[in-house]
Amino acid sequence: MSIAVADQNRVREESRITVAGMAVNVLLTIGKVAVGLLFNSAAIIADGLHSGSDLASDAAVLWGISASRRPADADHQYGHSRYEAIVTMVVGFLLVVAALWVGIESVGTMQVRHSGPTSWLPFCAALATIVAKEVLYRLTVRVGRKHKNSSIVANAWHHRSDAFSSLAAAVGIAGATAGGPRWAFLDHLTAVVLAAFLVIMGVRIVRDAMQELSDRAPDPATKERIHAAIVGIKGVVGFHACRARRSAGVIDMDVHVQVAPDMTVRAGHDIATAVEEAVQKAVPEVTDVVVHIEPPE
């Protein structure tokens, strides 16, 4: 199988599982918010907004899959991958605002009697979410690990976080529904807890997007693998000015590699190619490596 065909198959599989996640999250968001409004359950509304945050994550990942392969043009000579971080940051802000609204409303109605769930349907909706999102997590993480795509794996964990929040919502809703008006505050209390969880998640989304826009470097373990791959190439005397940055789930980097001063241009070019291939093999997230050949200082 050629590299081009393999890349097309990878894009198709990653896009398919991400679109499937978006479809599930659209249904869950609309369904849970509607059930919460109809049957007076603040917790299931908050849980529905959490599904909405998963939808935003799906959209960002899908955008990244497309943007990372869009060719550079005259206005974007380094490609279009930065758009993913910008959209993610805006979505994070919107998530924080929505979560604060749910939390404030829930606190304000905490003491209102007969304001709890009027049916077991919100509880059933929470249980259905737990099952759906756990299945979606397993399918998504399998694709992410297969193609070593960290953004897909991270999105899978986003799905699982929705399952966890739905479990908390189910507990609160069950207590409020079974206990009657005296225990209706449990539904609101759970909504406040979930709203706080959503605020934290929204802040993290914004923080990660801002770090990406500011050219955040890979973690130390990843940098160590890159350095080991470089010095492992025959003919490399040393290296310096090694820089790397994360963008849209991938890593771009450049490095100055030192070789023997009397080496031919062809031999130096071959070493540069070998360094590039070794780095990408050691760290598959690296998609662009610029190698500068120079003599030792």
Secondary structure, DSSP 8 states (H G I E B T S, - for coil): --HHHHHHHHHHHHHHHHHHHHHHHHHHHHHHHHHHHHTT-HHHHHHHHHHHHHHHHHHHHHHHHHHTTS---SS-TT-STHHHHHHHHHHHHHHHHHHHHHHHHHHHTTT-TT-S-SSSHHHHHHHHHHHHHHHHHHHHHHHHHHTT-HHHHHHHHHHHHHHHHHHHHHHHHHHHHHHGGGGTHHHHHHHHHHHHHHHHHHHHHHHHHHHHHTT----HHHHHHHHHHHHTSTT--EEEEEEEEEETTEEEEEEEEE--TT--HHHHHHHHHHHHHHHHHH-TTEEEEEEEEE---
